[in-house]
Amino acid sequence: MIQFLTTQKNSIFMNTAVITTGGLGTRMLTFTKSNPKTMLPVYTKSNDSSKTPMFKPLIEYIFENLYDYGFRRFCFIVGSKTKSVISNHMEPESEFIKLLQSRNLPEDKRFINALLKLYTKVKNCEIKWITQDKPSGFGDALLGAKNFVKKETFLLHAGDTYFPDYQFLKKFISIHEKSENISGSILVKKMNQLKGYGIAQTKKQKGENIVINLEEKPIKPKSNQAILPLYVFKPEIFTALKNTNKGYNKELQVTDAIMTLVENEKKILSYNYGKSKWFDIGRPSHYFTALTYSYKQSLD
């Protein structure tokens, strides 16, 4: 019998996460013809004394980090052609563990332990797979999670975003949960190169950073605050999405739906990510930079 390893729970209040991984990933062809870009691997620290870096798909890395911060309900928005690739990887597979054990090779032990930890986390969670048949924007992908989220406040995490360190997450969520009459929170980072990013304008009010305007990839940004693709929302975001027209690239954008909430006098907070590193792996050059950085981090 395969013994699954126990894991320690975190005491965070929020436990529902939506992870989007249904885009075509055309900038990463030909790999993404039959594989989601979220299956591209990054390096992580070894789970034993060998100090040899581990190689894990980004989607596994994201899932495990969110699990370690207390999330137990996960909704994955996947593409119709790539769902099986991700779900097969995440699904516990005792026969593969037995195969590795039968080889009786010392170097296999750390892989066995890593997989057993992953499988234990998967077994401890409620996981829902939602298929997005045709990519029609980040907002359209999020709409697919409505029935799963129900009345829960939840975290939205783009699956192609690599955060080397999730220590910021607890404070980000804590600020949201302590605020009164709040509809959502966004993560922002002050940047010099703003092309290709959603942009937020904020004001200080009673000690909180209140969002007053957002634009999706504007030609002339009105601030230097780029929106990173990680958010906290109450379920009213789904009503806002339904009442928001398609915008940039003729797709339904989360940024525009947040602006719908703002225009209806709903409170949206912003949290400054600071100087910490993060990476969008959606382009080959960006992925190479992320991979190189993750390798250096895994050796520290």
Secondary structure, 3 states (H helix, E strand, C coil): CCCCCCCCCCCCCCCEEEEEECCCCHHHCCHHHCCCHHHCEEEECCCCCCCCCEEEEHHHHHHHHHHHCCCCEEEEEEECCCHHHHHHHHCCCHHHHHHHHHHCCHHHHHHHHHHHHHHHHHHCCEEEEEEECCCCCHHHHHHCCHHHHCCCCEEEEECCEECCCCCHHHHHHHHHHHCCCEEEEEEEEECCCCCCCCEEEEEEECCEEEEEEEECCCCCCCCCEEEEEEEEECCHHHHHHHCCCCCHHHCCCHHHHHHHHHHCCCEEEEEECCCCCCEECCCHHHHHHHHHHHHHHHHC
